[in-house]
Amino acid sequence: MSPRQTDVADMQCWLLRMAQVAWHMPAKDVAMLFRDQGVFDYIDDLYGLLHVSSYQSALVDVEKYLQARGALPC
């Protein structure tokens, strides 16, 4: 795994855990939502922009992405 892939995976994990707490959902459900709605790919594609802000700001971006897709769970 390249250093970038490791960094992306780290951000994906952190955002999944943060979403779990913020949305009061089991990790399994958040993971399925992220997979089904393309959030993991979204994070990978926009990592260059997302990593320069806080993880909280990145979670807000993910929420906006899900809201635009009509899939925001909270």
PDB file of N, H, CA, C and O in Angstrom:
ATOM      1  N   MET A   1       0.848  -1.166   0.000  1.00  0.00           N
ATOM      2  CA  MET A   1       0.000   0.000   0.000  1.00  0.00           C
ATOM      3  C   MET A   1       0.898   1.234   0.000  1.00  0.00           C
ATOM      4  O   MET A   1       1.863   1.313   0.760  1.00  0.00           O
ATOM      5  N   SER A   2       0.572   2.184  -0.850  1.00  0.00           N
ATOM      6  H   SER A   2      -0.212   2.120  -1.467  1.00  0.00           H
ATOM      7  CA  SER A   2       1.368   3.409  -0.932  1.00  0.00           C
ATOM      8  C   SER A   2       1.050   4.318   0.254  1.00  0.00           C
ATOM      9  O   SER A   2       0.030   4.134   0.919  1.00  0.00           O
ATOM     10  N   PRO A   3       1.909   5.288   0.521  1.00  0.00           N
ATOM     11  CA  PRO A   3       1.628   6.227   1.622  1.00  0.00           C
ATOM     12  C   PRO A   3       0.292   6.961   1.426  1.00  0.00           C
ATOM     13  O   PRO A   3      -0.439   7.188   2.390  1.00  0.00           O
ATOM     14  N   ARG A   4      -0.020   7.327   0.183  1.00  0.00           N
ATOM     15  H   ARG A   4       0.574   7.143  -0.600  1.00  0.00           H
ATOM     16  CA  ARG A   4      -1.295   7.999  -0.077  1.00  0.00           C
ATOM     17  C   ARG A   4      -2.464   7.070   0.230  1.00  0.00           C
ATOM     18  O   ARG A   4      -3.438   7.492   0.853  1.00  0.00           O
ATOM     19  N   GLN A   5      -2.383   5.827  -0.193  1.00  0.00           N
ATOM     20  H   GLN A   5      -1.591   5.484  -0.699  1.00  0.00           H
ATOM     21  CA  GLN A   5      -3.458   4.867   0.071  1.00  0.00           C
ATOM     22  C   GLN A   5      -3.653   4.672   1.573  1.00  0.00           C
ATOM     23  O   GLN A   5      -4.782   4.553   2.051  1.00  0.00           O
ATOM     24  N   THR A   6      -2.556   4.640   2.305  1.00  0.00           N
ATOM     25  H   THR A   6      -1.639   4.737   1.917  1.00  0.00           H
ATOM     26  CA  THR A   6      -2.632   4.516   3.758  1.00  0.00           C
ATOM     27  C   THR A   6      -3.323   5.733   4.361  1.00  0.00           C
ATOM     28  O   THR A   6      -4.161   5.597   5.252  1.00  0.00           O
ATOM     29  N   ASP A   7      -2.972   6.924   3.875  1.00  0.00           N
ATOM     30  H   ASP A   7      -2.291   7.034   3.150  1.00  0.00           H
ATOM     31  CA  ASP A   7      -3.584   8.157   4.377  1.00  0.00           C
ATOM     32  C   ASP A   7      -5.079   8.212   4.048  1.00  0.00           C
ATOM     33  O   ASP A   7      -5.881   8.631   4.883  1.00  0.00           O
ATOM     34  N   VAL A   8      -5.451   7.797   2.856  1.00  0.00           N
ATOM     35  H   VAL A   8      -4.800   7.457   2.177  1.00  0.00           H
ATOM     36  CA  VAL A   8      -6.863   7.783   2.452  1.00  0.00           C
ATOM     37  C   VAL A   8      -7.635   6.796   3.324  1.00  0.00           C
ATOM     38  O   VAL A   8      -8.718   7.118   3.813  1.00  0.00           O
ATOM     39  N   ALA A   9      -7.092   5.608   3.519  1.00  0.00           N
ATOM     40  H   ALA A   9      -6.212   5.347   3.122  1.00  0.00           H
ATOM     41  CA  ALA A   9      -7.756   4.605   4.356  1.00  0.00           C
ATOM     42  C   ALA A   9      -7.914   5.112   5.783  1.00  0.00           C
ATOM     43  O   ALA A   9      -8.941   4.869   6.417  1.00  0.00           O
ATOM     44  N   ASP A  10      -6.910   5.813   6.291  1.00  0.00           N
ATOM     45  H   ASP A  10      -6.076   6.011   5.776  1.00  0.00           H
ATOM     46  CA  ASP A  10      -6.993   6.390   7.630  1.00  0.00           C
ATOM     47  C   ASP A  10      -8.138   7.395   7.710  1.00  0.00           C
ATOM     48  O   ASP A  10      -8.912   7.376   8.668  1.00  0.00           O
ATOM     49  N   MET A  11      -8.252   8.273   6.713  1.00  0.00           N
ATOM     50  H   MET A  11      -7.623   8.288   5.936  1.00  0.00           H
ATOM     51  CA  MET A  11      -9.326   9.258   6.709  1.00  0.00           C
ATOM     52  C   MET A  11     -10.687   8.570   6.587  1.00  0.00           C
ATOM     53  O   MET A  11     -11.642   8.964   7.256  1.00  0.00           O
ATOM     54  N   GLN A  12     -10.776   7.556   5.745  1.00  0.00           N
ATOM     55  H   GLN A  12     -10.000   7.236   5.202  1.00  0.00           H
ATOM     56  CA  GLN A  12     -12.035   6.828   5.594  1.00  0.00           C
ATOM     57  C   GLN A  12     -12.465   6.211   6.925  1.00  0.00           C
ATOM     58  O   GLN A  12     -13.637   6.275   7.295  1.00  0.00           O
ATOM     59  N   CYS A  13     -11.528   5.624   7.628  1.00  0.00           N
ATOM     60  H   CYS A  13     -10.575   5.572   7.327  1.00  0.00           H
ATOM     61  CA  CYS A  13     -11.835   5.017   8.934  1.00  0.00           C
ATOM     62  C   CYS A  13     -12.269   6.059   9.949  1.00  0.00           C
ATOM     63  O   CYS A  13     -13.254   5.864  10.661  1.00  0.00           O
ATOM     64  N   TRP A  14     -11.536   7.167  10.018  1.00  0.00           N
ATOM     65  H   TRP A  14     -10.736   7.325   9.439  1.00  0.00           H
ATOM     66  CA  TRP A  14     -11.878   8.219  10.971  1.00  0.00           C
ATOM     67  C   TRP A  14     -13.260   8.790  10.673  1.00  0.00           C
ATOM     68  O   TRP A  14     -14.058   9.000  11.587  1.00  0.00           O
ATOM     69  N   LEU A  15     -13.541   9.040   9.405  1.00  0.00           N
ATOM     70  H   LEU A  15     -12.893   8.870   8.663  1.00  0.00           H
ATOM     71  CA  LEU A  15     -14.840   9.615   9.064  1.00  0.00           C
ATOM     72  C   LEU A  15     -15.975   8.637   9.316  1.00  0.00           C
ATOM     73  O   LEU A  15     -17.067   9.043   9.716  1.00  0.00           O
ATOM     74  N   LEU A  16     -15.731   7.358   9.088  1.00  0.00           N
ATOM     75  H   LEU A  16     -14.845   7.028   8.763  1.00  0.00           H
ATOM     76  CA  LEU A  16     -16.738   6.353   9.398  1.00  0.00           C
ATOM     77  C   LEU A  16     -17.054   6.378  10.890  1.00  0.00           C
ATOM     78  O   LEU A  16     -18.223   6.397  11.277  1.00  0.00           O
ATOM     79  N   ARG A  17     -16.026   6.380  11.724  1.00  0.00           N
ATOM     80  H   ARG A  17     -15.077   6.365  11.410  1.00  0.00           H
ATOM     81  CA  ARG A  17     -16.224   6.388  13.179  1.00  0.00           C
ATOM     82  C   ARG A  17     -16.894   7.685  13.643  1.00  0.00           C
ATOM     83  O   ARG A  17     -17.755   7.660  14.522  1.00  0.00           O
ATOM     84  N   MET A  18     -16.501   8.807  13.059  1.00  0.00           N
ATOM     85  H   MET A  18     -15.801   8.828  12.345  1.00  0.00           H
ATOM     86  CA  MET A  18     -17.119  10.077  13.430  1.00  0.00           C
ATOM     87  C   MET A  18     -18.591  10.095  13.028  1.00  0.00           C
ATOM     88  O   MET A  18     -19.433  10.576  13.786  1.00  0.00           O
ATOM     89  N   ALA A  19     -18.906   9.576  11.843  1.00  0.00           N
ATOM     90  H   ALA A  19     -18.222   9.185  11.228  1.00  0.00           H
ATOM     91  CA  ALA A  19     -20.290   9.508  11.384  1.00  0.00           C
ATOM     92  C   ALA A  19     -21.097   8.590  12.297  1.00  0.00           C
ATOM     93  O   ALA A  19     -22.249   8.885  12.617  1.00  0.00           O
ATOM     94  N   GLN A  20     -20.510   7.506  12.706  1.00  0.00           N
ATOM     95  H   GLN A  20     -19.574   7.266  12.447  1.00  0.00           H
ATOM     96  CA  GLN A  20     -21.185   6.560  13.605  1.00  0.00           C
ATOM     97  C   GLN A  20     -21.640   7.272  14.870  1.00  0.00           C
ATOM     98  O   GLN A  20     -22.780   7.104  15.304  1.00  0.00           O
ATOM     99  N   VAL A  21     -20.771   8.051  15.452  1.00  0.00           N
ATOM    100  H   VAL A  21     -19.845   8.187  15.099  1.00  0.00           H
ATOM    101  CA  VAL A  21     -21.098   8.775  16.684  1.00  0.00           C
ATOM    102  C   VAL A  21     -22.102   9.892  16.401  1.00  0.00           C
ATOM    103  O   VAL A  21     -23.096  10.029  17.114  1.00  0.00           O
ATOM    104  N   ALA A  22     -21.847  10.687  15.368  1.00  0.00           N
ATOM    105  H   ALA A  22     -21.040  10.576  14.789  1.00  0.00           H
ATOM    106  CA  ALA A  22     -22.698  11.836  15.067  1.00  0.00           C
ATOM    107  C   ALA A  22     -24.111  11.427  14.670  1.00  0.00           C
ATOM    108  O   ALA A  22     -25.080  12.111  15.000  1.00  0.00           O
ATOM    109  N   TRP A  23     -24.222  10.313  13.961  1.00  0.00           N
ATOM    110  H   TRP A  23     -23.435   9.757  13.692  1.00  0.00           H
ATOM    111  CA  TRP A  23     -25.526   9.886  13.439  1.00  0.00           C
ATOM    112  C   TRP A  23     -26.175   8.809  14.302  1.00  0.00           C
ATOM    113  O   TRP A  23     -27.268   8.340  13.983  1.00  0.00           O
ATOM    114  N   HIS A  24     -25.524   8.415  15.380  1.00  0.00           N
ATOM    115  H   HIS A  24     -24.637   8.796  15.639  1.00  0.00           H
ATOM    116  CA  HIS A  24     -26.063   7.394  16.294  1.00  0.00           C
ATOM    117  C   HIS A  24     -26.435   6.118  15.537  1.00  0.00           C
ATOM    118  O   HIS A  24     -27.541   5.593  15.665  1.00  0.00           O
ATOM    119  N   MET A  25     -25.482   5.643  14.753  1.00  0.00           N
ATOM    120  H   MET A  25     -24.583   6.069  14.649  1.00  0.00           H
ATOM    121  CA  MET A  25     -25.688   4.445  13.941  1.00  0.00           C
ATOM    122  C   MET A  25     -24.588   3.433  14.230  1.00  0.00           C
ATOM    123  O   MET A  25     -23.466   3.820  14.556  1.00  0.00           O
ATOM    124  N   PRO A  26     -24.892   2.148  14.115  1.00  0.00           N
ATOM    125  CA  PRO A  26     -23.840   1.131  14.236  1.00  0.00           C
ATOM    126  C   PRO A  26     -22.814   1.283  13.105  1.00  0.00           C
ATOM    127  O   PRO A  26     -23.156   1.693  11.995  1.00  0.00           O
ATOM    128  N   ALA A  27     -21.572   0.951  13.399  1.00  0.00           N
ATOM    129  H   ALA A  27     -21.294   0.618  14.300  1.00  0.00           H
ATOM    130  CA  ALA A  27     -20.499   1.062  12.407  1.00  0.00           C
ATOM    131  C   ALA A  27     -20.827   0.277  11.141  1.00  0.00           C
ATOM    132  O   ALA A  27     -20.539   0.734  10.035  1.00  0.00           O
ATOM    133  N   LYS A  28     -21.423  -0.891  11.296  1.00  0.00           N
ATOM    134  H   LYS A  28     -21.657  -1.262  12.194  1.00  0.00           H
ATOM    135  CA  LYS A  28     -21.767  -1.717  10.137  1.00  0.00           C
ATOM    136  C   LYS A  28     -22.728  -0.973   9.208  1.00  0.00           C
ATOM    137  O   LYS A  28     -22.572  -1.024   7.988  1.00  0.00           O
ATOM    138  N   ASP A  29     -23.713  -0.286   9.773  1.00  0.00           N
ATOM    139  H   ASP A  29     -23.840  -0.244  10.764  1.00  0.00           H
ATOM    140  CA  ASP A  29     -24.680   0.450   8.961  1.00  0.00           C
ATOM    141  C   ASP A  29     -24.033   1.636   8.251  1.00  0.00           C
ATOM    142  O   ASP A  29     -24.329   1.911   7.088  1.00  0.00           O
ATOM    143  N   VAL A  30     -23.151   2.333   8.957  1.00  0.00           N
ATOM    144  H   VAL A  30     -22.911   2.110   9.901  1.00  0.00           H
ATOM    145  CA  VAL A  30     -22.448   3.456   8.329  1.00  0.00           C
ATOM    146  C   VAL A  30     -21.553   2.943   7.202  1.00  0.00           C
ATOM    147  O   VAL A  30     -21.497   3.547   6.131  1.00  0.00           O
ATOM    148  N   ALA A  31     -20.860   1.843   7.437  1.00  0.00           N
ATOM    149  H   ALA A  31     -20.906   1.352   8.307  1.00  0.00           H
ATOM    150  CA  ALA A  31     -19.989   1.268   6.408  1.00  0.00           C
ATOM    151  C   ALA A  31     -20.791   0.884   5.164  1.00  0.00           C
ATOM    152  O   ALA A  31     -20.349   1.116   4.039  1.00  0.00           O
ATOM    153  N   MET A  32     -21.967   0.297   5.371  1.00  0.00           N
ATOM    154  H   MET A  32     -22.326   0.108   6.285  1.00  0.00           H
ATOM    155  CA  MET A  32     -22.804  -0.075   4.219  1.00  0.00           C
ATOM    156  C   MET A  32     -23.308   1.176   3.494  1.00  0.00           C
ATOM    157  O   MET A  32     -23.354   1.201   2.264  1.00  0.00           O
ATOM    158  N   LEU A  33     -23.684   2.205   4.244  1.00  0.00           N
ATOM    159  H   LEU A  33     -23.646   2.184   5.243  1.00  0.00           H
ATOM    160  CA  LEU A  33     -24.105   3.461   3.631  1.00  0.00           C
ATOM    161  C   LEU A  33     -22.972   4.077   2.821  1.00  0.00           C
ATOM    162  O   LEU A  33     -23.169   4.487   1.677  1.00  0.00           O
ATOM    163  N   PHE A  34     -21.779   4.141   3.421  1.00  0.00           N
ATOM    164  H   PHE A  34     -21.618   3.808   4.350  1.00  0.00           H
ATOM    165  CA  PHE A  34     -20.615   4.684   2.719  1.00  0.00           C
ATOM    166  C   PHE A  34     -20.339   3.887   1.447  1.00  0.00           C
ATOM    167  O   PHE A  34     -20.064   4.469   0.398  1.00  0.00           O
ATOM    168  N   ARG A  35     -20.410   2.573   1.535  1.00  0.00           N
ATOM    169  H   ARG A  35     -20.634   2.101   2.387  1.00  0.00           H
ATOM    170  CA  ARG A  35     -20.148   1.735   0.356  1.00  0.00           C
ATOM    171  C   ARG A  35     -21.226   1.944  -0.701  1.00  0.00           C
ATOM    172  O   ARG A  35     -20.916   2.173  -1.871  1.00  0.00           O
ATOM    173  N   ASP A  36     -22.487   1.866  -0.295  1.00  0.00           N
ATOM    174  H   ASP A  36     -22.738   1.681   0.655  1.00  0.00           H
ATOM    175  CA  ASP A  36     -23.597   1.935  -1.242  1.00  0.00           C
ATOM    176  C   ASP A  36     -23.730   3.299  -1.912  1.00  0.00           C
ATOM    177  O   ASP A  36     -24.161   3.391  -3.061  1.00  0.00           O
ATOM    178  N   GLN A  37     -23.363   4.344  -1.202  1.00  0.00           N
ATOM    179  H   GLN A  37     -23.013   4.269  -0.268  1.00  0.00           H
ATOM    180  CA  GLN A  37     -23.499   5.705  -1.733  1.00  0.00           C
ATOM    181  C   GLN A  37     -22.197   6.258  -2.324  1.00  0.00           C
ATOM    182  O   GLN A  37     -22.157   7.411  -2.753  1.00  0.00           O
ATOM    183  N   GLY A  38     -21.149   5.459  -2.349  1.00  0.00           N
ATOM    184  H   GLY A  38     -21.181   4.522  -2.001  1.00  0.00           H
ATOM    185  CA  GLY A  38     -19.895   5.882  -2.966  1.00  0.00           C
ATOM    186  C   GLY A  38     -19.071   6.843  -2.137  1.00  0.00           C
ATOM    187  O   GLY A  38     -18.232   7.566  -2.674  1.00  0.00           O
ATOM    188  N   VAL A  39     -19.303   6.861  -0.826  1.00  0.00           N
ATOM    189  H   VAL A  39     -19.984   6.274  -0.389  1.00  0.00           H
ATOM    190  CA  VAL A  39     -18.566   7.795   0.034  1.00  0.00           C
ATOM    191  C   VAL A  39     -17.085   7.429   0.098  1.00  0.00           C
ATOM    192  O   VAL A  39     -16.231   8.316   0.106  1.00  0.00           O
ATOM    193  N   PHE A  40     -16.773   6.146   0.142  1.00  0.00           N
ATOM    194  H   PHE A  40     -17.466   5.425   0.136  1.00  0.00           H
ATOM    195  CA  PHE A  40     -15.359   5.757   0.176  1.00  0.00           C
ATOM    196  C   PHE A  40     -14.638   6.266  -1.071  1.00  0.00           C
ATOM    197  O   PHE A  40     -13.512   6.756  -0.978  1.00  0.00           O
ATOM    198  N   ASP A  41     -15.274   6.154  -2.228  1.00  0.00           N
ATOM    199  H   ASP A  41     -16.188   5.756  -2.303  1.00  0.00           H
ATOM    200  CA  ASP A  41     -14.682   6.667  -3.469  1.00  0.00           C
ATOM    201  C   ASP A  41     -14.612   8.191  -3.446  1.00  0.00           C
ATOM    202  O   ASP A  41     -13.637   8.780  -3.912  1.00  0.00           O
ATOM    203  N   TYR A  42     -15.649   8.828  -2.903  1.00  0.00           N
ATOM    204  H   TYR A  42     -16.441   8.349  -2.524  1.00  0.00           H
ATOM    205  CA  TYR A  42     -15.672  10.280  -2.782  1.00  0.00           C
ATOM    206  C   TYR A  42     -14.470  10.760  -1.968  1.00  0.00           C
ATOM    207  O   TYR A  42     -13.783  11.704  -2.357  1.00  0.00           O
ATOM    208  N   ILE A  43     -14.228  10.106  -0.846  1.00  0.00           N
ATOM    209  H   ILE A  43     -14.786   9.338  -0.530  1.00  0.00           H
ATOM    210  CA  ILE A  43     -13.090  10.475  -0.001  1.00  0.00           C
ATOM    211  C   ILE A  43     -11.782  10.250  -0.751  1.00  0.00           C
ATOM    212  O   ILE A  43     -10.881  11.087  -0.689  1.00  0.00           O
ATOM    213  N   ASP A  44     -11.672   9.146  -1.449  1.00  0.00           N
ATOM    214  H   ASP A  44     -12.403   8.467  -1.499  1.00  0.00           H
ATOM    215  CA  ASP A  44     -10.461   8.852  -2.213  1.00  0.00           C
ATOM    216  C   ASP A  44     -10.249   9.901  -3.302  1.00  0.00           C
ATOM    217  O   ASP A  44      -9.145  10.421  -3.466  1.00  0.00           O
ATOM    218  N   ASP A  45     -11.308  10.207  -4.041  1.00  0.00           N
ATOM    219  H   ASP A  45     -12.204   9.785  -3.909  1.00  0.00           H
ATOM    220  CA  ASP A  45     -11.206  11.162  -5.154  1.00  0.00           C
ATOM    221  C   ASP A  45     -10.862  12.569  -4.684  1.00  0.00           C
ATOM    222  O   ASP A  45     -10.102  13.276  -5.346  1.00  0.00           O
ATOM    223  N   LEU A  46     -11.414  12.978  -3.548  1.00  0.00           N
ATOM    224  H   LEU A  46     -12.031  12.404  -3.010  1.00  0.00           H
ATOM    225  CA  LEU A  46     -11.220  14.350  -3.065  1.00  0.00           C
ATOM    226  C   LEU A  46     -10.250  14.459  -1.900  1.00  0.00           C
ATOM    227  O   LEU A  46     -10.196  15.483  -1.218  1.00  0.00           O
ATOM    228  N   TYR A  47      -9.486  13.400  -1.677  1.00  0.00           N
ATOM    229  H   TYR A  47      -9.530  12.568  -2.231  1.00  0.00           H
ATOM    230  CA  TYR A  47      -8.559  13.395  -0.548  1.00  0.00           C
ATOM    231  C   TYR A  47      -7.637  14.617  -0.577  1.00  0.00           C
ATOM    232  O   TYR A  47      -7.351  15.199   0.469  1.00  0.00           O
ATOM    233  N   GLY A  48      -7.180  15.000  -1.740  1.00  0.00           N
ATOM    234  H   GLY A  48      -7.412  14.527  -2.590  1.00  0.00           H
ATOM    235  CA  GLY A  48      -6.280  16.144  -1.862  1.00  0.00           C
ATOM    236  C   GLY A  48      -6.862  17.416  -1.270  1.00  0.00           C
ATOM    237  O   GLY A  48      -6.126  18.245  -0.734  1.00  0.00           O
ATOM    238  N   LEU A  49      -8.166  17.578  -1.360  1.00  0.00           N
ATOM    239  H   LEU A  49      -8.764  16.905  -1.796  1.00  0.00           H
ATOM    240  CA  LEU A  49      -8.833  18.741  -0.777  1.00  0.00           C
ATOM    241  C   LEU A  49      -9.263  18.493   0.667  1.00  0.00           C
ATOM    242  O   LEU A  49      -9.141  19.373   1.519  1.00  0.00           O
ATOM    243  N   LEU A  50      -9.766  17.293   0.932  1.00  0.00           N
ATOM    244  H   LEU A  50      -9.866  16.578   0.239  1.00  0.00           H
ATOM    245  CA  LEU A  50     -10.307  16.996   2.250  1.00  0.00           C
ATOM    246  C   LEU A  50      -9.239  16.975   3.342  1.00  0.00           C
ATOM    247  O   LEU A  50      -9.514  17.350   4.482  1.00  0.00           O
ATOM    248  N   HIS A  51      -8.036  16.543   3.007  1.00  0.00           N
ATOM    249  H   HIS A  51      -7.813  16.238   2.081  1.00  0.00           H
ATOM    250  CA  HIS A  51      -7.029  16.378   4.060  1.00  0.00           C
ATOM    251  C   HIS A  51      -6.425  17.687   4.546  1.00  0.00           C
ATOM    252  O   HIS A  51      -5.726  17.705   5.560  1.00  0.00           O
ATOM    253  N   VAL A  52      -6.680  18.773   3.846  1.00  0.00           N
ATOM    254  H   VAL A  52      -7.248  18.759   3.023  1.00  0.00           H
ATOM    255  CA  VAL A  52      -6.115  20.055   4.287  1.00  0.00           C
ATOM    256  C   VAL A  52      -7.001  20.758   5.316  1.00  0.00           C
ATOM    257  O   VAL A  52      -6.613  21.781   5.879  1.00  0.00           O
ATOM    258  N   SER A  53      -8.190  20.206   5.558  1.00  0.00           N
ATOM    259  H   SER A  53      -8.506  19.375   5.101  1.00  0.00           H
ATOM    260  CA  SER A  53      -9.057  20.756   6.595  1.00  0.00           C
ATOM    261  C   SER A  53      -9.180  19.733   7.723  1.00  0.00           C
ATOM    262  O   SER A  53      -8.575  18.663   7.673  1.00  0.00           O
ATOM    263  N   SER A  54      -9.948  20.065   8.711  1.00  0.00           N
ATOM    264  H   SER A  54     -10.440  20.935   8.752  1.00  0.00           H
ATOM    265  CA  SER A  54     -10.126  19.136   9.827  1.00  0.00           C
ATOM    266  C   SER A  54     -11.008  17.964   9.403  1.00  0.00           C
ATOM    267  O   SER A  54     -11.737  18.041   8.414  1.00  0.00           O
ATOM    268  N   TYR A  55     -10.927  16.886  10.168  1.00  0.00           N
ATOM    269  H   TYR A  55     -10.335  16.823  10.971  1.00  0.00           H
ATOM    270  CA  TYR A  55     -11.807  15.748   9.888  1.00  0.00           C
ATOM    271  C   TYR A  55     -13.267  16.149  10.090  1.00  0.00           C
ATOM    272  O   TYR A  55     -14.148  15.631   9.405  1.00  0.00           O
ATOM    273  N   GLN A  56     -13.529  17.056  11.013  1.00  0.00           N
ATOM    274  H   GLN A  56     -12.812  17.476  11.570  1.00  0.00           H
ATOM    275  CA  GLN A  56     -14.901  17.524  11.217  1.00  0.00           C
ATOM    276  C   GLN A  56     -15.408  18.227   9.961  1.00  0.00           C
ATOM    277  O   GLN A  56     -16.556  18.027   9.565  1.00  0.00           O
ATOM    278  N   SER A  57     -14.576  19.038   9.336  1.00  0.00           N
ATOM    279  H   SER A  57     -13.643  19.201   9.658  1.00  0.00           H
ATOM    280  CA  SER A  57     -14.961  19.694   8.085  1.00  0.00           C
ATOM    281  C   SER A  57     -15.167  18.671   6.971  1.00  0.00           C
ATOM    282  O   SER A  57     -16.068  18.815   6.145  1.00  0.00           O
ATOM    283  N   ALA A  58     -14.332  17.648   6.954  1.00  0.00           N
ATOM    284  H   ALA A  58     -13.600  17.531   7.625  1.00  0.00           H
ATOM    285  CA  ALA A  58     -14.486  16.585   5.956  1.00  0.00           C
ATOM    286  C   ALA A  58     -15.804  15.845   6.170  1.00  0.00           C
ATOM    287  O   ALA A  58     -16.460  15.463   5.201  1.00  0.00           O
ATOM    288  N   LEU A  59     -16.201  15.636   7.430  1.00  0.00           N
ATOM    289  H   LEU A  59     -15.668  15.946   8.218  1.00  0.00           H
ATOM    290  CA  LEU A  59     -17.476  14.972   7.698  1.00  0.00           C
ATOM    291  C   LEU A  59     -18.637  15.843   7.223  1.00  0.00           C
ATOM    292  O   LEU A  59     -19.622  15.319   6.701  1.00  0.00           O
ATOM    293  N   VAL A  60     -18.540  17.147   7.392  1.00  0.00           N
ATOM    294  H   VAL A  60     -17.740  17.572   7.815  1.00  0.00           H
ATOM    295  CA  VAL A  60     -19.570  18.058   6.881  1.00  0.00           C
ATOM    296  C   VAL A  60     -19.662  17.917   5.360  1.00  0.00           C
ATOM    297  O   VAL A  60     -20.764  17.903   4.811  1.00  0.00           O
ATOM    298  N   ASP A  61     -18.532  17.814   4.682  1.00  0.00           N
ATOM    299  H   ASP A  61     -17.637  17.825   5.129  1.00  0.00           H
ATOM    300  CA  ASP A  61     -18.537  17.613   3.226  1.00  0.00           C
ATOM    301  C   ASP A  61     -19.215  16.295   2.859  1.00  0.00           C
ATOM    302  O   ASP A  61     -19.986  16.236   1.901  1.00  0.00           O
ATOM    303  N   VAL A  62     -18.931  15.249   3.613  1.00  0.00           N
ATOM    304  H   VAL A  62     -18.305  15.296   4.391  1.00  0.00           H
ATOM    305  CA  VAL A  62     -19.572  13.950   3.367  1.00  0.00           C
ATOM    306  C   VAL A  62     -21.079  14.068   3.578  1.00  0.00           C
ATOM    307  O   VAL A  62     -21.860  13.516   2.803  1.00  0.00           O
ATOM    308  N   GLU A  63     -21.489  14.779   4.619  1.00  0.00           N
ATOM    309  H   GLU A  63     -20.855  15.227   5.249  1.00  0.00           H
ATOM    310  CA  GLU A  63     -22.916  14.964   4.866  1.00  0.00           C
ATOM    311  C   GLU A  63     -23.586  15.719   3.719  1.00  0.00           C
ATOM    312  O   GLU A  63     -24.698  15.378   3.317  1.00  0.00           O
ATOM    313  N   LYS A  64     -22.918  16.733   3.197  1.00  0.00           N
ATOM    314  H   LYS A  64     -22.014  17.010   3.524  1.00  0.00           H
ATOM    315  CA  LYS A  64     -23.462  17.477   2.048  1.00  0.00           C
ATOM    316  C   LYS A  64     -23.559  16.579   0.820  1.00  0.00           C
ATOM    317  O   LYS A  64     -24.531  16.645   0.067  1.00  0.00           O
ATOM    318  N   TYR A  65     -22.550  15.743   0.624  1.00  0.00           N
ATOM    319  H   TYR A  65     -21.760  15.689   1.236  1.00  0.00           H
ATOM    320  CA  TYR A  65     -22.552  14.791  -0.484  1.00  0.00           C
ATOM    321  C   TYR A  65     -23.747  13.835  -0.356  1.00  0.00           C
ATOM    322  O   TYR A  65     -24.470  13.607  -1.325  1.00  0.00           O
ATOM    323  N   LEU A  66     -23.945  13.288   0.831  1.00  0.00           N
ATOM    324  H   LEU A  66     -23.357  13.473   1.618  1.00  0.00           H
ATOM    325  CA  LEU A  66     -25.058  12.363   1.046  1.00  0.00           C
ATOM    326  C   LEU A  66     -26.403  13.076   0.925  1.00  0.00           C
ATOM    327  O   LEU A  66     -27.360  12.517   0.390  1.00  0.00           O
ATOM    328  N   GLN A  67     -26.473  14.292   1.415  1.00  0.00           N
ATOM    329  H   GLN A  67     -25.696  14.746   1.850  1.00  0.00           H
ATOM    330  CA  GLN A  67     -27.711  15.060   1.312  1.00  0.00           C
ATOM    331  C   GLN A  67     -28.061  15.304  -0.156  1.00  0.00           C
ATOM    332  O   GLN A  67     -29.227  15.194  -0.536  1.00  0.00           O
ATOM    333  N   ALA A  68     -27.074  15.631  -0.980  1.00  0.00           N
ATOM    334  H   ALA A  68     -26.127  15.721  -0.671  1.00  0.00           H
ATOM    335  CA  ALA A  68     -27.308  15.846  -2.403  1.00  0.00           C
ATOM    336  C   ALA A  68     -27.811  14.580  -3.089  1.00  0.00           C
ATOM    337  O   ALA A  68     -28.536  14.650  -4.081  1.00  0.00           O
ATOM    338  N   ARG A  69     -27.425  13.433  -2.561  1.00  0.00           N
ATOM    339  H   ARG A  69     -26.836  13.376  -1.755  1.00  0.00           H
ATOM    340  CA  ARG A  69     -27.865  12.155  -3.108  1.00  0.00           C
ATOM    341  C   ARG A  69     -29.169  11.670  -2.475  1.00  0.00           C
ATOM    342  O   ARG A  69     -29.683  10.612  -2.838  1.00  0.00           O
ATOM    343  N   GLY A  70     -29.704  12.448  -1.524  1.00  0.00           N
ATOM    344  H   GLY A  70     -29.286  13.308  -1.229  1.00  0.00           H
ATOM    345  CA  GLY A  70     -30.924  12.062  -0.833  1.00  0.00           C
ATOM    346  C   GLY A  70     -30.734  10.896   0.113  1.00  0.00           C
ATOM    347  O   GLY A  70     -31.659  10.118   0.349  1.00  0.00           O
ATOM    348  N   ALA A  71     -29.528  10.777   0.656  1.00  0.00           N
ATOM    349  H   ALA A  71     -28.778  11.409   0.465  1.00  0.00           H
ATOM    350  CA  ALA A  71     -29.208   9.602   1.493  1.00  0.00           C
ATOM    351  C   ALA A  71     -28.663   9.973   2.862  1.00  0.00           C
ATOM    352  O   ALA A  71     -28.110   9.111   3.545  1.00  0.00           O
ATOM    353  N   LEU A  72     -28.795  11.214   3.285  1.00  0.00           N
ATOM    354  H   LEU A  72     -29.244  11.914   2.729  1.00  0.00           H
ATOM    355  CA  LEU A  72     -28.285  11.605   4.597  1.00  0.00           C
ATOM    356  C   LEU A  72     -29.155  10.976   5.671  1.00  0.00           C
ATOM    357  O   LEU A  72     -30.363  11.214   5.697  1.00  0.00           O
ATOM    358  N   PRO A  73     -28.573  10.180   6.557  1.00  0.00           N
ATOM    359  CA  PRO A  73     -29.372   9.418   7.527  1.00  0.00           C
ATOM    360  C   PRO A  73     -29.867  10.225   8.728  1.00  0.00           C
ATOM    361  O   PRO A  73     -30.696   9.731   9.492  1.00  0.00           O
ATOM    362  N   CYS A  74     -29.384  11.441   8.908  1.00  0.00           N
ATOM    363  H   CYS A  74     -28.711  11.842   8.287  1.00  0.00           H
ATOM    364  CA  CYS A  74     -29.806  12.201  10.094  1.00  0.00           C
ATOM    365  C   CYS A  74     -30.533  13.472   9.700  1.00  0.00           C
ATOM    366  O   CYS A  74     -30.959  14.234  10.569  1.00  0.00           O
TER     367      CYS A  74
END
